[in-house]
Amino acid sequence: MARRAFAAHIEFGEYFCCGNSNRCSVDLRQRNVVNPWSSGVAWAKRLGVTTKLCAVYSRADAREESFATIITQAAVVYVVGDSPIHLRSTLKDTVVFDAVAAHSCVVATAGSAAAMCDPMVDPRGGAFALGLGLVRGIAAVTESEKWPDERLQRTLSLANTSVVEIPTGAALIYDNGTWSTHGAVVLHGPLPTS
């Protein structure tokens, strides 16, 4: 079952904890940033899930075959990190991104979810940029409740694609060809058909 979720800090519990209990988290934060990994490990442990960390902080890390192998063997891949610009520049055209893109179950949070889209919204000013393209035809504004209205309006006025606002605690989910939302997701335009 193909599942790709684009969420902003949400715990889906057992929705993404089906089948094989092996999970992988691709940590794409910039170095020296507060670590959300420990709370994720504690959450997974409560559900009886084994986790492995792929600490991908640089392009050299993203070229590591060992990380790509861990990702390929995981039942679910969680991509965490709050900077879509950093994530895109780190992952673009690497074996780690190829493994993520080929995976059947990817959960991306916050800025990582924005970077998975093409086009991608640059949170610094709300303009559009080239994203990673895991999801095409829609741009995600993650943690949208933190965006000033004028930045969001700028993004919407520049858009030549659909835009989705995903506030903290909400998600846009693509599962076996069907889109669904969880929480207060706001869609501006149609969802992609594939």
C-alpha positions in Angstrom: 0.0 0.0 0.0 1.6 3.3 -1.1 1.3 6.0 1.5 2.8 9.4 1.4 1.9 11.9 4.1 2.8 15.6 4.3 2.3 16.7 7.8 3.2 19.5 10.2 4.2 18.0 13.5 1.5 15.3 13.8 1.5 12.0 15.5 -0.6 9.6 13.4 -0.1 6.8 15.9 -0.9 3.4 14.4 -1.9 4.8 11.0 1.7 4.6 9.9 2.7 1.8 12.2 1.2 -1.1 10.3 3.1 -4.3 9.2 6.8 -4.5 9.7 7.9 -2.7 12.9 11.1 -1.3 11.4 11.1 2.5 11.0 13.7 4.9 9.7 14.0 8.6 10.3 16.0 10.7 7.9 17.1 13.7 10.0 17.7 16.6 7.7 18.0 19.4 10.2 21.0 21.7 10.1 23.6 20.8 12.7 23.3 22.2 16.2 19.5 22.5 16.0 17.3 21.3 18.9 16.8 17.5 18.4 13.2 16.3 17.9 14.5 12.8 17.4 14.4 11.8 21.1 10.7 12.5 21.4 10.1 10.6 18.2 12.0 7.6 19.5 10.0 7.7 22.8 6.7 7.9 20.8 7.7 4.9 18.6 8.8 2.9 21.6 5.4 3.3 23.2 3.9 1.7 20.0 6.5 -1.1 20.0 8.3 0.2 16.9 12.0 0.0 16.3 13.6 3.1 14.8 16.9 3.9 13.1 18.3 7.3 12.5 19.9 8.4 9.3 21.7 11.7 10.3 21.8 13.3 6.9 23.2 16.8 7.5 25.2 17.4 4.3 25.4 16.3 0.7 28.2 13.9 1.6 25.8 12.3 4.1 23.2 12.1 1.4 25.6 10.2 -0.9 26.1 7.4 1.7 24.9 4.1 0.4 24.5 2.8 3.9 21.8 5.4 4.6 20.0 4.5 1.3 20.1 0.9 2.3 18.5 1.6 5.8 15.8 3.7 4.1 15.1 1.0 1.5 14.7 -1.7 4.2 12.4 0.4 6.5 8.6 -0.1 6.5 8.1 3.7 7.0 10.4 6.6 6.4 10.0 9.8 8.4 11.7 12.8 7.0 12.2 15.5 9.6 13.7 19.0 9.4 12.5 22.5 9.4 14.4 24.1 6.5 13.1 23.2 3.0 16.0 25.1 1.4 18.5 23.1 3.4 16.7 19.8 2.7 16.5 20.4 -1.1 20.2 21.4 -1.4 21.2 18.4 0.7 19.1 15.7 -1.0 18.8 16.8 -4.7 20.2 14.1 -7.0 21.5 11.8 -4.3 21.2 8.1 -3.4 19.4 9.0 -0.2 16.7 11.0 -2.1 16.4 8.2 -4.6 15.7 5.8 -1.8 13.1 8.1 -0.2 11.4 8.7 -3.6 11.2 5.0 -4.3 9.8 4.2 -0.9 6.1 3.3 -0.6 5.5 5.0 2.8 7.1 8.4 3.4 6.0 10.8 6.1 7.5 14.3 5.9 6.9 17.0 8.5 7.1 20.8 8.5 9.7 22.2 6.2 10.6 18.8 4.9 7.0 18.3 3.6 7.3 21.7 1.8 10.6 20.6 0.1 9.1 17.3 -1.1 6.7 19.3 -3.4 7.5 20.9 -6.7 7.1 23.7 -6.8 8.3 24.4 -3.2 7.4 27.5 -1.2 10.4 29.3 0.2 9.3 30.2 3.8 11.7 33.2 4.0 9.4 35.3 1.8 6.7 33.1 0.3 8.0 32.9 -3.2 8.3 29.7 -5.2 11.4 27.7 -5.8 12.4 24.3 -7.3 11.4 21.5 -4.9 12.4 17.9 -4.8 9.4 16.8 -6.8 8.2 13.8 -4.8 4.8 15.4 -5.1 4.1 17.6 -8.2 1.4 20.0 -8.9 0.9 21.4 -5.4 3.0 23.6 -3.1 2.7 23.2 0.7 2.8 26.1 3.2 3.6 24.2 6.4 3.1 25.5 9.9 0.8 28.0 8.2 -0.5 29.5 11.4 3.0 31.1 11.9 2.9 32.8 8.6 2.0 36.6 8.5 -1.1 37.2 6.3 0.9 39.4 3.9 3.4 36.5 3.2 0.6 34.0 2.6 -1.2 36.4 0.3 2.0 37.0 -1.6 2.4 33.2 -2.0 -1.2 32.8 -3.2 -0.8 35.8 -5.6 2.3 34.3 -7.2 0.9 30.8 -7.5 0.4 29.1 -10.8 -0.3 25.8 -9.1 -2.4 24.6 -6.2 -1.3 25.6 -2.7 -2.2 23.8 0.5 -2.0 25.4 3.9 -1.0 22.8 6.5 -1.1 24.2 10.1 0.7 22.4 13.0 -1.2 19.2 13.9 -2.8 18.8 10.4 -1.8 16.7 7.4 -2.4 16.1 3.7 -2.3 12.4 3.0 -1.9 10.6 -0.3 -2.7 6.9 0.0 -3.2 4.5 -2.9 -4.2 7.2 -5.3 -6.6 9.0 -2.9 -6.0 12.3 -1.2 -7.4 13.0 2.3 -6.8 15.6 4.9 -6.5 15.5 8.7 -7.2 18.7 10.7 -7.5 22.2 9.5 -6.0 21.9 6.0 -6.9 24.7 3.6 -6.7 23.9 -0.1 -6.3 26.7 -2.8 -7.0 24.8 -6.0 -7.4 21.2 -7.0 -5.3 18.4 -5.7 -3.0 16.6 -8.2 -4.5 13.7 -10.0 -1.5 11.4 -9.8 
